[in-house]
Structure formats: C-alpha cells, structure tokens
Amino acid sequence: MTAILMFLVCLIASCVGAIAGYGGGVIIKPVLDAMHILPVSSISFLSCCTVLSMSVVSLLRSRGNGVPLRVRTTGPLAVGAALGGVLGKWLFDLVKSGSDEAMLGMTQAILLLLTTVFVFVYTLKKDRFPSYRLENWAVCLFVGVALGVVSSFLGIGGGPLNVALLFFFFSMDAKEAAKNSIFIIMFSQIASLISALSMGRVPEFLWYQLVLMAAGGVGGALLGNRFAKKMDNKAVEKLLMGLMLVIIAINIYNVAVYGFAALG
C-alpha cells in the first residue's frame, strides 16, 4: 500500500509540475515527509531522482510545441544551477551531520514554507513590479547558482522560485517560464545526483521505491505535457497559485510535526 501511495504522489506531483514548471519535487518532498514513509534524507534523494526523470521526459515531449526555450539566457542559468546543486548538496550533508532527522526535516520545511510564501505574494502582485530581460551571462550564472543551492538543499528541484525569477528577471509568460524552469531543474538535479554518488552519500532505501517513484515521474511528465497543450497562460498561472497554497499548508503541518519532534 505504501509503495502505491508513493507512486501516486509522484505521478500527480510530476503531472502538475510538468505543467507549472515546478518539477514536482516541491510537492513530492513535503507530502512524503508528512507521511513519514522514509527518513528525510532518503526522501530528498529519491525526490531528486524522480524530478530528474520527469524533467528529461518533459523536455523531450515538449519539443516543437511552440513554447521557446531561451538557451542564450537559460543556458548560463542551467550551468549555474548545476554548480549550485553541488554546493546545495554539500550544505545539506553539513546540516545533516550536525543534527538529527527531525531537526533536518524542520529546517527544510521552514525554508520551503518561507520561500513559497514569498513567491506566492510576488506572483499575486507581479503586475505591480517591474520585470527585466537580463542577457548578461555572468548575472545569469549567479542567479542559476542561487537557484541550484536552494533546490538541492531542499530536495525540491527548483519549484516556484524558478518560475518567479523567470517572471522577474526575464519577462517570461507562464508557459515559457514553465518550460525553461524544467530545463534548469534538469541540470541542477543531474549535478546533485552526481555529487551524491561520487561522494558515496546515498541514503538507504529499497530499490523498488526508486523504480516506482521514477516511473511516477515519467508518467506524470507524459500526462502533464498532454494537459499543458490544452491550457493557456491564465490557466497555468491559476494552477501555480493553487499549488502554492497547497504547498504552504503542507509545510505548516510539517514545521509543527518536526518542530515538536525536534524540541521534544
């Protein structure tokens, strides 16, 4: 039963993540944390693998769909995200070595909650803020590093923060931001995975859990791309807002649960 739940969570999260550009990890991570199926570190690693499988399939399926991939600006962002992914993994291991699973879970939940609330408020009011079209590769690289650190440390792949920064710094619409966000997510997750494997810091899990979660990521990517073709930018923005409210609620719960466990 637990294995089926893990597959369904990854399938649904990856489906909406493929549409919104969240990658799915921002939903998978807090939901599985709340279910207490596995240790926090194991969920972070499996979430990374799931998001990677989802991002690869989603990008392959979205070729020729008319939504541009701005490689000139998104390329440096992706490279920066890969570098940041390695740094984020190092920070995660550093925090993990100095705390127990409850404290680690609470730290991740608080940071994810704050990040999501910030992005929700910005997305709600973004028409009141200026937007830019950055093309300087050094600045793009720096922004990518910041994204990679956050996404790798939290084990979420990038999520709403990617999309919000693509709105603000590159004046992308919702569908364009979603596709370019997934491109960035793919690079950051590749770097995070390589870092974990090369340093021998792969947490314990059962092989079928990885297979089922990755299968959910692939299936969600295929479904998400099919639905995305039928949605306009306004529909995608509404999905973004709805998902953020769900993520905020789940993380408030996780902060409370892990907080009591860590302080108790």
Secondary structure, 3 states (H helix, E strand, C coil): CHHHHHHHHHHHHHHHHHHHCCCCHHHHHHHHHHHCCCCHHHHHHHHHHHHHHHHHHHHHHCCCCCCCCCHHHHHHHHHHHHHHHHHHHHHHHHHHHCCCHHHHHHHHHHHHHHHHHHHHHHHHHHHHCCCCCCCCHHHHHHHHHHHHHHHHHHCCCCHHHHHHHHHHHHCCCHHHHHHHHHHHHHHHHHHHHHHHHHCCCCCCCCHHHHHHHHHHHHHHHHHHHHHHCCCCHHHHHHHHHHHHHHHHHHHHHHHHHHHHHHHC
